[in-house]
Amino acid sequence: MAKTTAETFRDRIVDFQRINVNELQPHPRNARLHPVRQRQAVKGLLTELGYVDAYIARKTPDGQLQILDGHLRHEETPDQEVPVLIVDLDEHEAETFLLTFDRTGEMAEWDIDMVTELLQKQPIENEDVKAAFDAKFLEKVLNAGEPKKEQQGPLFVPESMQGMAGGENPADPADPGAESEVDATGEPVRRGPDGEILGPLEERSPFVVTTDAIFPSSNKWGIPDLMPEMLAGEDCIPTGVYDKKPNPDADPPNENRLFIYGAYSSKDDTRGGVLAFYTQDENFENIWTDAHKIGVEKIMGGGWKAVMVPDFSKHMKAPLILQLYEEYRSRWCARFWQELEIKIIPHLSWTDERTWDVAFGTVPKGAPVVSTQCRSQGGGRYVRWTEANDEKRKWFYDGLRAAVETIQPKHFLIYGGAEHYDRLKPHLPEGPEYHFYYSFRTMIGNQRDAQVEKSLHKKGVTQ
């Protein structure tokens, strides 16, 4: 039966256009916040599928197109044309739309049987997109219809952590006192709960570790000790920052390139690369809050030649106990990764001399390679090197000298040091060999400037 006029709804869509994304204006009262996890998922979807949905925008009295839906896509999309539905809404109606449009979608529930069927038919391959689903939800879906399995012990427990956060190593549960079994190469053989021989470390999952686990420490603060034998050597020194341009003649194509966490995609070949965390803390907070998952999937599974100790920010004005906490969790993550047989480059981060003992005195003396960064040293994460005053730079120089005297490293990597080399050079202590790198942001900016200059040159424009 056809609906009567009284039952129909107004069609407020007045036009559809393809418009350059830069011509769209965000709504100043958009109340939606977009955490890193969501940004990565949306970017993953755009990378994998592209645009399959249109922006919703309204035309303001001054003729601008104001976004009502699509703010995150707008932030993540480069200079290109995008599909836009233009609606006829006044300012009051637009604000009602902002409050209710996404919220009504969130009220929907999932048909688990249908989701299970879809996932089995078309599994989600993109890790960033997969992260959009809650882990417990996915587990419930993927295990739907499966008989509940009896809980098994962990497959692998690093020797230094046996008895912590998950129980003893079940290499031989039937006879824990039996003589250790070794293979033809003399390496210990590890067996699973049913006696099966477990594969190489990279083919098996470590036991589920939480941040309650306490690693061995020889200092008064309880900062986890780094294992000297698992520190990266000279062969792990990066040749440059990864610029999304792999070397087609090399195998692996990005060996010894410095990758910045979050500045590469799941499609990039990270084998043989070096991973660093020179980005905002919120971009890598999950290495602490979801240590096991990230440790196995992104750190252990990335094929890295080496990984730098994460750079959780210390703030000059913060109480000392909070600065110590940031050092603790940075070093905790690094020690956990060493237990996964990943080589580590100690990253050095400090504020004033109160932090020197914990920042430098807890790093193995004579470390082959250490690193630091000079983009935001000296007083706060939002104080960039170019904006820091002489007193704040002095804190950096004094700490640098103390680090070299205490650790006596052979090589010192300085991220962001390339753009500040002239300022740094007179203050570099003798001893280590220094290696300077452009920051990722500066490097990409330089490439963009070069592209613009090349384009203008082709058009006969001089600057």
Sequence and secondary structure as in RCSB ss.txt:
>XXXX:A:sequence
MAKTTAETFRDRIVDFQRINVNELQPHPRNARLHPVRQRQAVKGLLTELGYVDAYIARKTPDGQLQILDGHLRHE
ETPDQEVPVLIVDLDEHEAETFLLTFDRTGEMAEWDIDMVTELLQKQPIENEDVKAAFDAKFLEKVLNAGEPKKE
QQGPLFVPESMQGMAGGENPADPADPGAESEVDATGEPVRRGPDGEILGPLEERSPFVVTTDAIFPSSNKWGIPD
LMPEMLAGEDCIPTGVYDKKPNPDADPPNENRLFIYGAYSSKDDTRGGVLAFYTQDENFENIWTDAHKIGVEKIM
GGGWKAVMVPDFSKHMKAPLILQLYEEYRSRWCARFWQELEIKIIPHLSWTDERTWDVAFGTVPKGAPVVSTQCR
SQGGGRYVRWTEANDEKRKWFYDGLRAAVETIQPKHFLIYGGAEHYDRLKPHLPEGPEYHFYYSFRTMIGNQRDA
QVEKSLHKKGVTQ
>XXXX:A:secstr
    GGG     EEEEEEEEGGGEE  TT      HHHHHHHHHHHHHT   S EEEEE TTS EEEEE HHHHH
H  SSEEEEEEE   HHHHHHHHHHHHHHHHT    HHHHHHHHHHS    HHHHTTS HHHHHHHHTTTS    
    S   GGGTTSSS S  SSTT TTS   B TTS B  B TTS B   GGGS      TT      STT    
  GGGB  GGG  SEE  S   TTSSSTTTTEEEETTSS TTS  TT EEE  S GGGTTHHHHTHHHHIIIIIG
GGT SEEE       TTS HHHHHHHHHHHHHHHHHHHHTT  EE B   SSGGGHHHHHTTS TT SEEEEE S
STTT TT  TTT  HHHHHHHHHHHHHHHHHH  SEEEEET STTHHHHGGG  SSSEEEEE  HHHHHHHHHHH
HHHHHHHHTT   
